[in-house]
Amino acid sequence: MVAIPTAAGAVDHADLGATLMHEHVFIRSPGVFEAWPELWNREAEVDHAVERLRELKAAGIDTIVDLTTIDLGRDAAMVAEVARRVDLNVVMCTGVWRQPPNLFQRLESDDIADLFARDIERGIEGSGVRAGVIKLATQPTVDAVNEKMLRAGARAHRRTGVPISTHSDVTTESGLAQQDVFESEGVDLSRVVIGHSGDSADTDYLRRIMDRGSLIGMDRFGIDRTLDTEGRVATIAALCGMGYAEGMVLSHDANCFMDTLPRETRRETMPNWHYLHISRDVLPALRARGVTEGQIEAMLTGNPRRFFARSGPY
Ligand SMILES: [Zn+2]
């Protein structure tokens, strides 16, 4: 048994079940809602998130990975409040997204790795919730600041054994550049998910990432403007046909609350971008294209379980 930390306590890796590998609960401008709490109704948003996650559990999903970092307004205590009220696991993260704190420009990779390791070993802020994954983001390309973040994450990963999940940009094929940096830090690439790979329909690019050992995140279902559901489904089905079901994980990159995008606007502009799209629409579409139950099981359950089970520093 490997104990995986979640917002409501540790869970045996064998009990993670069907897992959406890249979601969010609350995405907020850092610090703003603490400074001006009247900007939202915190209690109502917690209740709303509880409803969404209960609904998701009823649709057959057991675990989500919340890749909300400090620069996306992460609040582990608030997610824990939600997680304690639902029968669904929420794995929290450390690391950074695309707007690392200004302070990180001055710190070295090792100093930043210490901070990430603190979230993993001692818990995030005062919440007692330990991070179960390290998030790192590259867009559009790996520049000097971004490289420092990737190295910091790689070092925190090797020190703690907690795996890495990234935000990459398919337009620059930055997943491969991320792998280069991780490799130069001695990271076992099978301990890494190269996220947002599903924005690409280029099976050559995607296979190059998987051939180096990493999982790819087919993780933005419902964000149709980059690639619609049919395109995302067709790409996965093609890769399954080539024997790559063991290399993919699924998700939406959706959320319960996002301060920059009111729910009404989202419903109008991106009607499929919600937690239930995969369960309701994507899995039937994959089956219709000949993807087998075994392959779906691998992408939804087996691959995430294997990813989290391989713990231990090296
Ligand atoms: Zn995300």
Residues whose N, C-alpha, C, O or C-beta is under 5 A from the ligand:
A	BS01	ZN	L67 D253
